[in-house]
Amino acid sequence: MRLGVNVPNFGPGTGPALLRRWAQTVEGLGFDLLMVSDHVVITPDVAEQYPAPFYEPFTTLAWLAGATTRIGLGTTVLIVPYRHPLLVARMAANLNDLSGGRLVLGVGIGWARQEFEALGVAYERRGRLTDDHLAAIRTAWADERDYRSGGVPIWVGGGSEAGLRRAVRYGDAWHPLRNTLPWLRETLTRLKEVAREHDRPLPAFAPRILLRVTAAPVTGADRRAGEGTIDQVMDDLEQLRQLGAETVVLDPFDRDPAETLRPEAAWEMLATVAAHRPPPSR
């Protein structure tokens, strides 16, 4: 099972030098994938959780591709309705080519109503727009003469019925974000049912989970996967592997923008996970 890291590309501590250090740190620790988030306009609803500066994901990943050599690069998640689908198809395909085939395109429908309004995109239609855009991106990539996508995998986020149908119709993987293990187990069962109902292959399972390593165990029904002692975290990863996860993305950001001023705490947690990770089989 591959392990990825969601790197903060926003917040008061973030800048080019720190983004480079993040990339080189996670690659140096042996992680397999580096992912960043997406917002275009930092409206008040966005700024409350993800304050400026916010580095645009395609631009950021293109730059980090040159600062790394091996690690995969991706979005978790690109808000599909914010950009014209042919522009997304072009940027993703070009970034994949320029990085040597390292791109993963994680996608979602978005949630920030004020940001949708600022961009002139209908918030109420974001689900339908996402479906239409993903279909257009797939069609564009089918013409290898113009796009040469090299097979960029699409990971579809969302846990609603519509999100599960979207993952089955357009996704190479289902990419739920920061949930509990019981929820993931239950919703994965529903995803399998949706795939059977639509007579489509089951997408791969590639969740993004919180990473918050604590000294004392975290208990309770609302404990999120990846939260607790290192033994709890590693057990969560093993349970996800047994559920069929091919990749798990660790998210060390716990919703306090001031964390971006102190990345060493996140790096220490990631180093702890890397030290407890089983060696690759030969």
C-alpha positions in Angstrom: 0.0 0.0 0.0 1.3 3.4 -1.0 1.4 6.3 1.5 0.9 9.9 0.4 1.0 13.3 2.2 -1.3 16.2 1.9 1.0 19.3 2.0 -0.5 22.7 3.0 -0.2 25.0 0.1 -1.8 27.9 2.0 -1.6 29.8 5.3 0.6 32.4 6.9 3.7 30.3 7.1 3.6 29.0 3.5 5.9 30.3 0.7 8.1 29.0 -2.0 11.0 28.0 0.3 8.7 26.1 2.7 6.9 24.3 -0.1 10.2 23.1 -1.4 11.2 21.9 2.1 7.9 20.1 2.5 8.4 18.4 -0.9 11.9 17.3 -0.2 11.1 16.2 3.4 8.2 13.9 2.4 10.2 12.5 -0.5 13.2 12.0 1.7 11.1 10.1 4.2 10.1 7.7 1.5 6.5 8.7 1.0 5.0 7.8 -2.4 2.8 10.8 -3.2 2.6 14.5 -2.4 -0.8 16.2 -2.8 -2.0 19.8 -2.5 -5.4 21.5 -2.2 -7.4 23.9 -4.4 -9.0 27.3 -3.9 -9.0 30.1 -6.5 -10.6 33.1 -4.7 -9.9 33.4 -0.9 -13.4 34.6 0.0 -14.3 34.9 3.7 -15.7 31.4 3.9 -12.5 30.0 2.5 -10.2 32.3 4.5 -11.7 31.1 7.8 -10.1 27.7 7.2 -7.5 28.2 4.5 -6.2 31.8 4.7 -3.9 33.5 2.1 -1.5 33.0 0.6 -3.1 30.1 -1.3 -0.9 28.7 -4.0 -2.8 27.4 -7.1 -2.3 23.7 -7.3 -1.2 23.2 -10.9 1.3 26.0 -10.6 2.6 24.6 -7.3 2.9 21.1 -8.5 4.6 22.1 -11.7 7.2 23.9 -9.6 7.6 21.0 -7.1 8.0 18.6 -10.0 11.3 20.3 -10.6 12.3 20.1 -6.9 11.7 16.4 -6.6 12.7 13.3 -8.6 10.6 10.3 -7.6 7.5 11.2 -5.6 4.0 11.3 -7.2 2.2 14.6 -7.4 -1.5 15.2 -7.1 -4.5 17.3 -6.1 -6.8 16.6 -3.1 -9.0 17.8 -4.4 -9.2 20.0 -7.5 -12.6 21.8 -7.5 -13.8 20.8 -11.0 -16.4 23.5 -11.7 -14.0 26.4 -11.2 -12.1 25.9 -14.5 -13.1 25.1 -18.1 -12.8 21.3 -18.5 -10.5 21.7 -21.6 -8.2 23.9 -19.6 -8.1 21.3 -16.8 -7.5 18.5 -19.4 -4.6 20.5 -21.0 -2.9 21.5 -17.7 -3.2 18.0 -16.2 -1.9 16.3 -19.3 1.0 18.7 -19.7 1.9 18.5 -16.0 1.9 14.7 -16.2 4.2 14.8 -19.2 6.5 17.3 -17.7 6.8 15.4 -14.4 7.5 12.1 -16.1 4.0 10.6 -15.5 3.7 11.4 -11.8 0.3 13.1 -11.7 -2.8 12.0 -9.8 -5.9 14.2 -10.4 -8.1 14.1 -7.3 -11.3 16.0 -7.9 -14.4 17.2 -6.0 -17.4 19.4 -6.4 -16.5 22.1 -3.9 -18.3 23.6 -0.8 -17.4 27.4 -0.6 -20.6 29.2 -1.8 -19.0 32.7 -1.7 -16.1 31.4 -3.9 -18.5 30.0 -6.4 -20.3 33.4 -6.5 -17.0 35.3 -7.0 -16.2 33.0 -9.9 -19.6 33.3 -11.5 -20.3 29.6 -11.2 -23.7 28.3 -10.1 -23.3 26.7 -6.6 -26.5 24.8 -6.9 -25.4 23.1 -10.2 -21.9 22.2 -9.0 -22.6 18.4 -9.0 -24.0 18.4 -12.5 -21.2 20.7 -13.7 -18.6 18.3 -12.2 -20.1 15.3 -14.0 -20.2 17.2 -17.3 -16.7 18.5 -16.9 -15.3 15.1 -16.0 -16.9 13.6 -19.1 -15.4 16.3 -21.2 -11.9 15.8 -19.7 -12.1 12.1 -20.4 -13.1 12.8 -24.0 -10.3 15.3 -24.4 -7.8 12.8 -23.1 -9.0 10.2 -25.5 -7.4 12.2 -28.3 -3.8 11.4 -27.5 -2.6 13.5 -30.5 -3.5 16.8 -28.7 -3.2 15.9 -25.0 -0.9 12.9 -24.4 -2.3 12.5 -20.9 -0.3 9.3 -20.4 -3.1 7.9 -18.4 -3.6 10.4 -15.6 -5.7 8.6 -12.8 -8.7 10.5 -11.6 -9.6 10.1 -7.9 -13.2 11.2 -7.2 -14.0 12.6 -3.7 -17.4 12.6 -2.0 -19.4 10.3 0.1 -23.0 11.1 -0.9 -25.0 8.9 -3.2 -24.2 11.3 -6.1 -20.5 11.3 -5.1 -20.4 7.5 -5.1 -22.1 7.4 -8.6 -19.6 9.9 -9.8 -16.7 7.8 -8.6 -18.1 4.7 -10.3 -18.8 6.6 -13.6 -15.7 8.7 -13.9 -13.1 7.6 -11.3 -10.1 5.4 -11.3 -10.3 5.6 -7.5 -12.7 6.7 -4.8 -11.0 9.4 -2.6 -13.0 10.1 0.6 -11.6 12.7 2.9 -11.0 12.6 6.7 -13.6 10.1 8.0 -13.9 7.5 10.7 -13.1 3.9 10.0 -16.7 2.7 10.5 -18.0 5.3 8.1 -15.3 4.3 5.5 -16.2 0.6 5.9 -19.9 1.2 5.6 -19.7 3.6 2.6 -17.2 1.3 0.8 -19.9 -1.4 1.0 -22.4 1.0 -0.6 -19.8 1.9 -3.3 -19.6 -1.7 -4.2 -23.4 -1.9 -4.5 -23.4 1.2 -6.7 -20.8 -0.3 -9.0 -22.9 -3.5 -9.3 -26.1 -1.4 -9.9 -24.4 0.4 -12.8 -22.6 -2.7 -14.1 -19.3 -0.8 -13.8 -15.9 -1.8 -12.4 -15.3 -1.0 -8.7 -13.0 2.0 -8.4 -9.8 1.6 -6.4 -10.0 2.8 -2.8 -7.6 5.7 -1.9 -8.8 7.6 1.2 -7.3 10.7 2.7 -7.2 10.5 6.5 -6.1 12.8 9.3 -2.7 12.3 10.8 -2.6 13.4 14.5 -0.3 11.4 16.6 -1.0 11.7 20.3 0.7 10.4 23.5 -2.4 8.9 24.9 -5.0 6.8 23.0 -8.0 8.6 21.4 -11.2 6.8 22.1 -14.9 7.2 21.2 -17.1 6.5 18.2 -16.2 9.8 16.6 -12.4 9.1 16.5 -11.2 9.7 13.0 -8.9 7.3 11.2 -5.3 8.4 11.7 -5.9 10.0 15.1 -4.4 8.6 18.2 -1.2 6.9 19.3 1.3 5.7 16.7 0.0 2.2 17.4 -3.6 3.3 16.7 -2.5 5.1 13.5 -0.6 2.0 12.2 -3.6 -0.2 13.0 -5.8 2.1 11.1 -3.5 1.9 8.1 -3.5 -1.9 8.4 -7.3 -2.0 8.5 -7.5 0.3 5.5 -5.1 -2.1 3.7 -7.4 -5.0 4.5 -10.3 -3.0 3.1 -8.5 -2.8 -0.2 -6.9 0.6 0.0 -4.1 0.9 -2.6 -3.0 4.3 -1.4 -3.7 6.2 1.8 -3.0 10.0 1.9 -2.0 11.3 5.4 -3.2 14.8 6.2 -1.2 16.4 9.1 -3.1 19.7 8.9 -5.7 19.9 11.7 -7.5 23.1 10.7 -5.4 25.7 12.6 -3.7 28.0 10.0 -1.0 28.8 12.6 0.2 25.2 12.0 1.8 26.4 8.8 4.2 28.5 10.9 5.4 25.4 12.7 5.7 22.6 10.1 8.3 20.7 12.2 5.5 19.2 14.3 3.9 17.7 11.2 7.3 16.5 9.9 7.9 14.7 13.2 4.6 12.9 13.0 5.3 11.9 9.4 8.8 10.7 10.4 7.2 8.6 13.1 4.9 6.9 10.6 7.8 6.4 8.2 9.8 4.7 10.9 7.0 2.3 11.7 6.1 1.5 8.1 6.9 -2.1 7.1 9.7 -2.4 4.6 8.6 -3.1 1.0 8.3 -6.8 0.1 10.9 -8.2 -2.2 
